Amino acid sequence: MQVTDKWPAYMANLIKEAEITQQDFATLCGVTPGAISQWLSGKRRPNISLLKKIITAVMQVKKISRAKATKEVCKAYLFEYGIV
């Protein structure tokens, strides 16, 4: 069974819906704009150690609780591995 990575689409939709730039999101996540670009293109995924910062950034841009942000970030991140 072929599993499609949801991470690039999740990141693209998040940035678009929040009406922020890749630069702004990179700053919130503590990464470079180049890292965001690579996530969006599917060339790379963030190291799992960055997920806490990404979850915090999602909370800020979507104005949702940590629990909701954690659930949606982890679901998008882990989908590729068939975990969720």
N, C-alpha and C positions, 0 to 999 in steps of 0.2 A: 504494500500500500504506500503510495507516494504521499508524503506529508509536506504541506506548503508552510513556509516560515511566515508567521503573521507579524513579526517584529517590524519590518520596514513599513508595512501598511499602517500599523498601529502608530508608529512614530510620525508618519506623514499626516495622518488624520488628526493626531493630537496637536501638532504644530499649526495646522490649518485652522482647526476649530478654535484654538486659543488665540488666533490672530496675532501670533508672535513670530519673530524671525528665528532662523536656525541659530544665529548668534546669541539671541536672548535665551533660547532654551539651553544652548551649550553653557552659557554662564551659570544658569540655574543648576545644571548638572555637574558643573566643575570640570568640564571637558572642553576640548577645542571645537571650533566650528567644523573642522575637518573630520572629527570623530562623528559628529552628527550626520555629516554628508555620507560617510561610509555606512552608518546604520541605515540611512534612508535608501541607499543604493543596494543594500543587501550584501555588500562586500565584507562587512564585519558586524559583529554584535558586541554590545558592551560586556566587559568582564563582569561576572556575577557580583564582584565586590562593589560595583557601582550602582547596583539596584537600589540601595537605600537612598542614595542621592537622587536617583531618577524618580523614585516614589515620592520623595519630598517635593521635587519639581512639579510632578503631576498634581499633587495636592494643591500647590500654589496656583497653577494655571487653570485648573478645572474647578478649584474651590470645592473640593470634596474631602471627605474624611480620610485619615490614613488607612483605615481598613478597606475602604472602597478603592483607593489608589493602589494599595498593595495587591488586591485581588485582580484588578485589571492589568497592571503591569506584569505581574507574575504569570497570568494567563497568556498574555501575548508573548512573553519571553520563553515560557516553558512549553508552549504548544508544539513547537518543532520536534521536541523529544518525546511526544506522546504521553507526557505526564498529566496534562490537563486537557 
